[in-house]
Amino acid sequence: MSLFDIPESLIWIKAIILVCMTLSVFVPMICIFLMRGKATAYEQSPCQDDAPRPKGDTSMLFRYPAPITGKALFLQMNEAYFDAIFSAFLRSLQRAGYRLSDREPGIPPLLSGPTIDALAREVERERQAFLTVLGTDVEDDIDYQMESGRAPKFLIQLIDSCERLGWKVVPAIQLPEDECVSSFSVSP
């Protein structure tokens, strides 16, 4: 006996069953559709409803900015700081005849004291330039950080962090084929 074989005397039960079956299918679909793309109350920032819309953008595809959390703010502020430090680190390595590599086997070479001091001074110069007011002479601060040992310690922490991420400081050696190509000249 199927649902449609119910006698006419029980038609109202048949109607209720059909309505319940329809609701059991469509209500979850409607809820999913309405909730899609909306953040929960925990994820919404307190002023999200007041977020300004860009001029001329009246589309439904507009997305509010990400909520501000302590972690998001920390990551955003420190990203520019460490990008500047990392760029200075790479430049100073290149000037000193080194580079970072993720393919070199074995233990990375020990850097000499003067090399560490030169690298630490350049990285510290970038740190001080990033952290101080524009136009401030940072050379005294750099000298103090070098004398106190903080700048070389920061450099060692930077190198150790790179190694933990799988990158080693290695000498920048030309490949043998590059030397061969540059040693031969074509005569006209």
Number of C-alpha atoms within 10 A of each C-alpha: 5 5 10 9 8 12 9 10 8 9 12 10 13 16 11 11 13 13 11 11 11 11 13 11 10 12 11 11 12 12 10 11 11 10 11 9 9 10 10 8 8 8 12 15 16 11 8 12 9 8 11 9 11 8 6 6 9 9 7 6 7 10 10 14 10 11 15 13 11 9 9 11 12 11 11 11 11 11 12 12 14 13 11 16 22 16 13 20 23 17 17 20 22 15 12 15 13 18 19 20 17 13 9 13 8 7 9 14 10 10 13 8 10 9 15 18 17 16 24 27 21 20 27 27 21 20 20 19 17 15 11 11 10 9 7 9 12 19 14 9 13 22 15 13 20 17 11 11 13 15 25 22 15 15 21 14 12 17 17 15 13 16 16 10 10 13 18 24 22 19 17 14 9 8 8 8 9 9 10 10 9 8 8 8 8 4 4 3
